[in-house]
Amino acid sequence: MSWILLVSMAERMGFIVAIAFLLTRWPRFRRLLDHPASLTDKLLLAMVFGLFGIIGTYSGITVSPGEVKHQFPGYLSYEDAIANSRAIGVIVAGLLGGPLTGLGASLIASIHRVLLGGFTDIACGVSTLFEGLLAGVIYQIRHNEGVSPRVGLATGLVGEIGQMGIILALAKPFDQAWMLVQIIALPMIIANSLGIALFIAIVRTVVENERWIGAMQAQKALAIADQTLSHLRTGLNYDSALATAKIIYREADLAAVAITDRQVILAHVGEGADHHLTGTAILTRVTRQVLDSGQLKIATNPSEILCEVPHCPLRSAVVVPLRSGPKVIGTLKLYSIKESKPDRLMVELAKGLAHLFSTQLELGEAERQARLLQDAEIKALQAQINPHFLFNALNTVVSLIRTNPDEARRVLIQLGNYIRQNLKSSLSKWTNLETELKHVQAYLAVVQARFSNLLKVTIDVPLALYGIALPPLTLQPLVENAVQHGFAKITEMSAVEISAVDQGDHVLITVKDNGVGIDPEMQRYLLDAERDAERDRGVDGIGLINVHSRLVGVFGPESGLNIYSVPGQGTTISFKVPVNSE
């Protein structure tokens, strides 16, 4: 009789597991299984599995003294009991959702069972609560590792054995309870334990498949984003959109890919390219809806796409917004020629790509704005001429006109060269060492005239290094700093040395003076970007901090200014320029 009952229960257990498989196709249920975190989710999961428990009861087999009925009549006499699969839903609830979910599901299933009656009603109600709580405890123990089918099988065995013990302890009369347990124990323990293990296996397979799909889509999205990075960092334009659309079309196996800005189609690759033409106004209403709402839209048929051209082959689409910060600047559209809802893979790919592309566009815009700001600041600084220097130079010329007209003429020519180079530098991002040296020489010619050629200047730069590229107005401010601040008074002992040394992969450029040096207290914040602006620029135009910041911004931290100074012995300022900087 037990073997016949086992076969019958196995058939019904298969029905329960089939329902479980169908239920895992429900996206809401899958989310509950993967993230049963909130109280609402846990209660909903308890209701779902409580219903499983009720189904397990109704699909059970009525067992009367000495008789097994192969159909549950819907009601029980006092002598009747039920061999059922109720434990599957209750135990799975606890294993997947924890103690609260297990308790909730077992309460629903146990109350229902008690209301059906029979001499085991109370015993079955208590045992159902026991199994739900047992599964919840196992969940707590295995929470970090997860629940495997093997754990489900073991929990089912313990739970069903416990149920038999509770029936023997609570059901009266004992002789009838003992007779019942002899009939149902083996079939229920085996069938329900296997059913729980199968249920857990199905759920794990579904969840792991979801994660695998997500990982694959993320990997594909990252691979595409990596290939499109260099294009989108230039902004959303015809060239970057076409290159990006081609990469997505090639990598994602889609019917068509399109990218728009807020007015026109920037690129369309694939089906429909004969009328979705680059540069034309946006044709589909769904695209305009996404631009207006900033929300993803899914079109499942041509009437939802609403292409204005008859017989367009594009039948469904996913349209996602592209953003730069909070602003929607365009759309990405993935098309299919099938008239059906785009599958979840396509939707997830579109969402992932839109997020990555939006990030790339935002970073590209931020970099562009930073470059514009930096260039504007540099040009403003390069265009400055220290008015004190200019006034001193003009006064020097005035004094020379009567005593030495030729020298006055020479100084004016050099002053003109100096001013011309300042203005020219504001229009260029790069110059070379030769041009920088000419600028320095023009400056020093005016200085020497003012101080009667007392300052000794040495320039030790090999001709082979004249072509080394560097930002404009890098060297002259260092020499000006040495002249203005390096000496308390210019005497015939005052000296400035400018040198450049090839050190393989970079050139070391040095400006050295033998003046008063820099106070150690001052050295600590001399290149500190946070120091106050007036001290930064002082009265000498561009200042050390600006030269340092530009070198670091162009070449990296290793090319910033290095300052070595000993009070009373002079100052040495050096920096490195990569040989391949051009």
Residue pairs with C-beta under 8 A, 6 or more apart in sequence:
1 68
1 183
2 182
2 183
2 184
2 186
2 187
3 187
4 68
5 61
5 63
5 68
5 83
5 183
5 184
5 187
6 186
6 187
6 190
6 191
8 61
8 68
8 70
8 187
9 61
9 83
9 85
9 187
9 188
9 191
9 192
10 191
10 194
12 59
12 60
12 61
12 85
12 191
13 85
13 88
13 191
13 192
13 194
13 195
15 59
16 52
16 55
16 56
16 59
16 85
16 88
16 89
16 195
16 199
17 88
17 195
17 198
17 199
17 202
19 52
19 55
20 52
20 92
20 199
20 202
20 203
21 202
23 29
23 48
24 30
24 33
24 202
24 203
24 206
29 48
30 206
30 207
30 210
32 41
32 44
32 45
32 48
32 97
33 45
33 96
33 203
33 206
33 207
34 207
34 210
35 41
36 42
36 45
36 96
36 97
36 98
36 101
39 100
42 97
42 98
42 100
42 101
42 104
43 100
43 101
43 104
45 93
45 96
45 97
45 101
45 105
46 93
46 97
46 100
46 101
46 102
46 103
46 104
46 105
46 108
47 104
47 105
47 108
48 93
48 105
49 89
49 90
49 92
49 93
49 96
49 97
49 101
49 105
50 89
50 90
50 93
50 104
50 105
50 106
50 107
50 108
50 109
51 89
51 108
52 88
52 89
52 90
52 92
52 93
52 105
52 109
53 86
53 87
53 88
53 89
53 90
53 93
53 105
53 106
53 108
53 109
53 112
53 128
54 86
54 89
54 108
54 109
54 112
55 89
56 84
56 85
56 86
56 87
56 88
56 89
56 109
57 82
57 84
57 86
57 109
57 112
57 113
57 116
58 72
58 74
59 72
59 84
59 85
60 72
60 82
60 83
60 84
60 85
60 86
61 68
61 69
61 70
61 71
61 72
61 82
61 83
61 84
62 68
62 69
62 71
62 72
62 73
62 76
62 80
62 81
62 82
63 69
63 80
63 81
63 82
63 83
63 180
63 183
63 184
64 77
64 79
64 80
64 81
65 79
65 176
65 179
66 179
68 83
68 183
72 82
75 116
75 117
76 82
76 116
76 117
76 118
76 121
77 117
77 118
78 117
78 118
78 119
79 118
79 119
79 176
80 118
80 119
81 118
81 119
81 120
81 124
81 180
81 184
82 113
82 116
82 118
82 120
82 124
83 183
83 184
83 187
83 188
84 188
85 191
85 192
85 195
86 109
86 113
86 124
86 128
87 128
87 131
87 156
87 159
87 160
87 163
87 188
87 192
87 196
88 156
88 192
88 195
88 196
88 199
89 105
89 109
90 102
90 105
90 106
90 109
90 128
90 131
90 132
90 135
91 102
91 131
91 132
91 134
91 135
91 152
91 155
91 156
91 159
91 196
92 135
92 152
92 196
92 199
92 200
92 203
93 101
93 102
93 104
93 105
93 106
93 132
93 135
94 101
94 102
94 103
94 105
94 106
94 131
94 132
94 133
94 134
94 135
94 136
94 137
94 138
94 139
95 102
95 135
95 138
95 139
95 147
95 151
95 152
95 155
95 196
95 200
96 139
96 147
96 200
96 203
97 139
98 136
98 139
98 140
98 143
99 133
99 136
99 137
99 139
99 140
100 136
101 136
102 132
102 133
102 134
102 135
102 136
102 139
103 129
103 132
103 133
103 136
104 132
105 132
106 128
106 129
106 131
106 132
106 133
107 129
107 132
109 128
109 132
110 124
110 125
110 126
110 128
110 129
111 125
113 121
113 124
113 125
113 128
114 121
114 122
114 124
114 125
115 121
118 124
119 171
119 172
119 173
119 176
119 177
120 167
120 171
120 177
120 180
122 170
122 171
123 166
123 167
123 169
123 170
123 171
123 177
124 163
124 167
126 166
126 170
127 162
127 163
127 166
127 167
128 163
130 159
130 162
130 163
130 166
131 159
131 160
131 162
131 163
134 155
134 158
134 159
134 162
135 155
135 159
138 147
138 151
138 155
139 147
142 151
146 204
147 200
148 200
148 204
149 197
149 198
149 200
149 201
149 204
150 197
151 200
152 196
152 197
152 199
152 200
152 201
153 193
153 194
153 196
153 197
155 196
156 189
156 192
156 193
156 194
156 195
156 196
156 197
157 189
157 193
159 192
160 185
160 188
160 189
160 192
160 193
161 189
163 188
164 181
164 184
164 185
164 188
164 189
167 177
167 180
167 181
168 174
168 177
168 178
168 181
171 177
171 180
213 344
213 345
213 348
214 348
217 345
217 348
217 349
217 352
218 352
220 251
220 252
220 349
221 349
221 352
221 353
221 356
222 356
223 251
224 247
224 248
224 251
224 252
224 353
224 356
225 353
225 356
225 357
225 360
227 247
227 251
228 240
228 243
228 244
228 247
228 248
228 357
228 360
229 360
231 239
231 240
231 243
231 244
232 240
232 244
232 357
232 360
232 361
232 364
233 360
233 363
233 364
233 367
234 240
234 364
235 361
235 364
235 365
235 368
236 259
236 261
236 266
236 322
236 324
236 329
236 330
236 361
237 266
238 266
238 267
238 278
238 279
241 259
241 266
241 267
242 266
242 267
242 269
242 278
244 259
244 267
244 357
245 257
245 258
245 259
245 267
245 268
245 269
246 267
246 269
248 254
248 257
248 269
248 334
248 353
249 256
249 257
249 269
249 270
252 334
252 349
254 270
254 334
254 335
254 336
254 346
255 270
255 271
255 313
255 314
255 335
255 336
255 337
256 268
256 269
256 270
256 271
256 272
256 273
256 276
256 314
256 333
256 334
256 335
257 267
257 268
257 269
257 270
257 332
257 333
257 334
257 335
258 265
258 267
258 268
258 269
258 276
258 331
258 332
258 333
258 335
259 265
259 266
259 267
259 268
259 322
259 330
259 331
259 332
259 333
260 266
260 282
260 287
260 291
260 330
260 331
260 333
261 329
261 330
262 291
262 328
262 329
262 330
263 281
263 282
264 278
264 279
264 280
264 281
264 282
265 276
265 277
265 278
265 279
265 280
265 281
265 282
265 283
266 278
266 330
267 278
268 276
268 277
268 278
270 335
271 313
271 314
271 335
271 337
272 307
272 312
272 313
272 314
272 335
275 283
275 309
275 312
276 283
276 307
282 288
282 291
283 307
283 308
283 309
284 299
284 305
284 306
284 307
284 308
284 317
284 319
284 333
285 305
285 306
286 297
286 299
286 304
286 305
286 306
286 317
286 319
287 319
287 331
287 333
289 297
289 319
290 296
290 297
290 319
290 320
290 321
290 328
290 331
291 321
291 328
291 330
291 331
294 321
294 323
294 328
295 321
296 318
296 319
296 320
296 321
296 347
296 350
296 351
296 354
297 318
297 319
298 316
298 317
298 318
298 319
298 341
298 342
298 347
299 305
299 316
299 317
299 318
299 319
300 316
300 339
300 340
300 341
300 342
301 315
301 316
301 339
302 312
302 314
302 315
302 339
304 316
305 312
305 314
305 315
305 316
305 317
307 314
313 337
314 335
314 336
314 337
315 336
315 337
315 338
315 339
315 340
316 335
316 336
316 338
316 339
316 340
316 341
316 342
317 333
317 334
317 335
317 336
317 342
318 333
318 334
318 342
318 346
318 347
318 350
319 331
319 332
319 333
319 350
320 331
320 332
320 333
320 350
320 351
320 353
320 354
321 328
321 330
321 331
321 354
321 358
322 328
322 329
322 330
322 331
322 332
322 354
322 357
322 358
322 361
323 329
323 358
323 361
323 362
324 358
324 361
324 362
324 365
325 362
325 365
329 361
332 350
332 353
332 354
332 357
334 342
334 346
334 349
334 350
336 342
336 346
374 553
375 429
378 471
378 550
379 426
379 427
380 426
381 473
381 541
381 542
381 546
382 422
382 425
382 426
382 472
382 473
382 542
383 422
383 423
383 426
384 422
384 541
384 542
385 419
385 422
385 541
386 480
386 539
386 540
386 541
388 539
389 446
389 480
389 541
392 450
393 411
393 415
393 446
393 449
393 450
396 411
396 446
396 449
396 450
397 408
397 411
397 412
397 415
397 449
400 407
400 408
400 411
400 449
401 408
407 449
410 445
410 449
411 445
411 446
411 449
414 441
414 442
414 445
414 446
415 442
415 446
417 438
417 439
417 442
418 439
418 442
418 443
418 446
421 435
421 438
421 439
421 442
422 439
422 473
424 472
425 431
425 439
425 472
425 473
426 472
428 472
429 471
429 472
430 469
430 470
430 471
430 472
430 582
431 469
431 470
431 471
431 472
432 466
432 467
432 468
432 469
432 470
433 461
433 465
433 466
433 467
433 468
433 470
433 475
433 500
433 507
433 509
434 466
434 467
435 472
436 470
436 472
436 473
436 474
436 475
436 476
437 459
437 461
437 466
437 475
437 498
439 473
439 475
439 476
440 459
440 475
440 476
440 479
440 498
441 459
443 476
443 479
443 480
444 455
444 457
444 479
444 483
444 496
447 455
447 483
448 455
448 457
451 490
454 490
454 491
454 492
454 494
455 483
455 490
455 494
455 495
455 496
456 492
456 494
456 495
456 496
457 495
457 496
457 497
457 498
458 495
458 496
458 497
458 498
458 499
459 497
459 498
459 499
460 497
460 498
460 499
460 500
461 498
461 499
461 500
462 500
462 502
464 502
465 500
465 502
465 507
468 500
468 507
468 577
468 579
468 581
469 577
469 581
469 582
470 509
470 577
470 581
471 550
471 551
471 554
473 542
473 547
474 547
474 550
474 551
474 575
475 498
475 509
475 511
477 540
477 541
477 542
477 543
477 544
477 546
477 547
478 511
478 544
478 547
478 561
478 573
479 496
479 498
479 511
480 540
480 541
481 540
481 543
481 544
481 573
482 496
482 511
482 512
482 513
482 515
482 571
482 573
483 490
483 496
484 539
484 540
485 515
485 540
486 494
486 496
486 513
486 515
486 516
486 570
486 571
487 494
487 513
487 515
487 516
488 515
488 516
493 514
494 513
494 514
494 515
495 513
495 514
496 511
496 512
496 513
497 510
497 511
497 512
497 513
498 509
498 510
498 511
498 512
499 509
499 510
499 512
500 507
500 508
500 509
500 510
501 507
501 508
501 510
502 579
503 576
504 579
505 578
505 579
505 580
506 559
506 576
506 577
506 578
506 579
507 576
507 577
507 579
508 574
508 575
508 576
509 574
509 575
509 576
509 577
510 572
510 573
510 574
511 572
511 573
511 574
512 570
512 571
512 572
512 573
513 570
513 571
514 569
514 570
515 570
515 571
516 567
516 568
516 570
517 565
517 566
517 567
517 568
517 569
517 570
517 571
518 526
518 563
518 565
518 567
518 571
519 567
520 567
523 563
523 565
525 531
526 544
526 545
526 563
527 544
527 545
527 548
527 560
527 561
527 563
528 545
529 545
529 549
531 545
536 543
536 545
536 546
537 543
537 546
544 561
544 563
544 573
547 561
548 560
548 561
551 559
551 560
551 561
551 575
552 559
552 560
554 581
555 576
555 577
555 578
555 581
558 576
559 575
559 576
559 577
559 578
560 575
561 573
561 574
561 575
562 573
562 574
562 575
563 571
563 572
563 573
564 571
564 572
564 573
564 574
565 571
565 572
